[in-house]
């Protein structure tokens, strides 16, 4: 008897190439229809329906129904965390590789990791916060927020004391699968991403997980964290 049946089932479901493409596409937290997921995975509608049924049964996806339409999303942040962690496993860089496509370059620079900022920009923001002692590494892959950090976040309009801690406390270290360094996740990471978008500093793509920095965004990031446009 398999002592870990749920782990084996999840691993089997994620291992399929078409299903893994669908799951990674949903890492931005948005719900998408079966047709869009089928197109991204390069499979027929019938095949996609079969895959989605298995992912639903396995607890990796949730579905919302609007009229005759069904929209699929990840079942929760624990699924997103598992996907990002698995994606980080493997060689840091292949010896030889094809040039990255434009979409791949955009995703590597800045993207949504379910509900917080990831990619080179996410790592840079987190690094700048640590360099200024607004975040401090803590045990259990957490970040502590000292008084200087609380004051800085408040200056941006984010009241840290009003945030409700998640399963892994207020701020979590999330290993970035492209940069192999940690970026900020958890309730604080979610709210910081939302705040940057509300300020017009970041703009989320309507079709992919990519995130763009606006001109006012670069001005704000330079002023607040010393980050230069790249």
N, C-alpha and C positions, 0 to 999 in steps of 0.2 A: 504493500500500500504506500502511495506517495504521501509523505508527511506534510508536504506543502502544496496541496492541490491548487490553491488560488494563485500562488506564484507561478506554477507551471502553466496554468491556463492563460494568465496575463502575458507571460513570456511567449507562448505560442501565438497568441493573437497579434502581438506587436511585431513578431519576427517576419510576418508576411510582408513582402515589399509594397504591395498595393495598400494594405492596411496601414503600414507605417507612414506612407505618404499622406494618407487621409488624416491620421492622428497629428502629424507635424503641422499640417495646414491649419489645424484647429487650435494650435498653441497660442494664438492671439486672443483666445477667449470668446471669439465671435461664433455665432451659430451659422451654419451653412447648409444649403440644400444638397440632396443626394447627387443631383446632376453636376453641381460644381465640384464635388468631391470625386465623382467618377471621372470627370475630365482631367483633374489634377493627377489622378492615379493612372490614367491611361487605360481604363477598363470600361466595359459596357455598363449600361444602367442596370441590367439584370445582375451582373457580377458585383457591382457596387452595392446593390440591395442586399445580396447575400453577405458581403463583408460587413456592412453596417449592422445587420441583424446579429452577427456573431459578436461584434464589438459592444452592442447594447446588452446582449445576454451576459457578456463577460464583465460588465460593470465599468467599461472604459469610456463609454459614451452615454449621453442623455439626449432625449429628443423632445422637441417642442412642436406642437401642432397648431397651425394657423389656417383655419379653413381646410382646404384640400392639400395644403403644403405641410411638409415635415422638415424641420430644421435640426441639424445635429450639432452638438457641442461636446467638449470634454466633460466627463462626469464630475470633475472638480479639480482643485489645485493639486491634489495628491497625484493625479494622473499626469498633470503637466510637469510636476517635479520629477516623477519617474522617467518621463520621456527625455527631459533635459539632461538628467543624470546619465541615462543610458547613452545619449548622443555624445557625451563627453568621454566615454570609454573608447580607447583605441590609441593609435599612434598620434602624437601631437601634430605631426605634419608629414605627408607622404613624400617620398624621395622625388617622385615625378608626378605631376598632376596637370590636368588640362587647365587653361586659364579660366578663372571664375566668370560666370555670366554676369550681366549687369544686375539681375535680380539677386544673385548670390552675393555680390559685393554689397548691395544695399542691405541685405539681411545681416551680413556680417558686421557692417558698420553700426546699425541701430535697428532693433526689432522689439516687438512685444514678446515677452516670455510669459504667456498666459495673461497676466494683468500688471506686469511691471516691466521696466526698461532693461533690455539686455543688449549684447553685442559690444563692440569696441567702445561705443559711447557710454553704455551702462557701466562698464568696467571703469572707464575714465571718471565718470561722475562719482562712483563709489570710492575710487582712489583719492580723488580730490577731497571728498568728505573726510576720509581718514587722515589725510595729510594735514588738514586743519583741525583735527581732533573733534570733529562734529560727530563722528562715529568711531567707536573703539571695538576691535575684535574681542569677542567673549567666548566662553566655553559653549560647546554644543552647537557650533556653527551659527552663532548668533552675533549680532552687533548690539553693543550698549550705546545709549544716547546720553552723553554727559550734558551738563547744564549749558555749555557753550553750543552744543548741537541743538538743544531744545530752543535756545534763543534764536539761532540761525533759521531753523525751520519756521519758527513763529514769525520772523521777519518776512518770510516768503508768503505767509498766510496759512501755515499748516500747524495746528495746535497738537503737538505730540501727546500731551497729557490726556487728550480727549479720544485718542485712538484705542480701540479694543484689541488687546493682544490676540494673536492667532494661536494655533497649535504649537508653534515654535517661537512664541513670544512676539514682541513688537517688530523686530527687525531681524531678518535671517540672511545668512550668507548663501547665495545660490551660485553654484559652479557654472560658469558660462561655457557652453559646449564648443564655441568657436575660439574663444580667447584663452580658455583653460585657467582663468582667474575668476574670482568671485565678484558678483554684482549684488546690489541691494534688493532683497525680496521681502516678503511679509507685508503686514498692513501698512508699515511706513513706506515701503517701496511702491505699493499700490497707490497710495495717496500722493506720493511725490510725482509719479508718472501722470496721474490725473491732474495735478496742479500745473505741471509743465504744459500739458495740453490745453488746460483752461486759460493759461496765460498767453497761449498762442506761440509758445516757444517750440513745441513739437507738433507735428502733424502726422497722424496715422494714415497709412495707405488704406484705401477702400477695398483692395483686392488681395493684398498680401500682408504678411506680418511686419513689413518694413516700416520704419519711422524716419521722418525727415526733420531736420532742424531748420527752422525758419530764420531769416536775418535777425528779427528781434530776439530769437532764441539764442543765437550765437552771442549777441550783445549781452544778454542776461547771464549766460553761462560763463562768459569771460569776466564779467563784473563780479559774479558771486563765487565762482570756483576757479577762475584763471584758465579756463579751457579755450583754446583757439580753434577757429574753423579748420577743417581738414578736407 
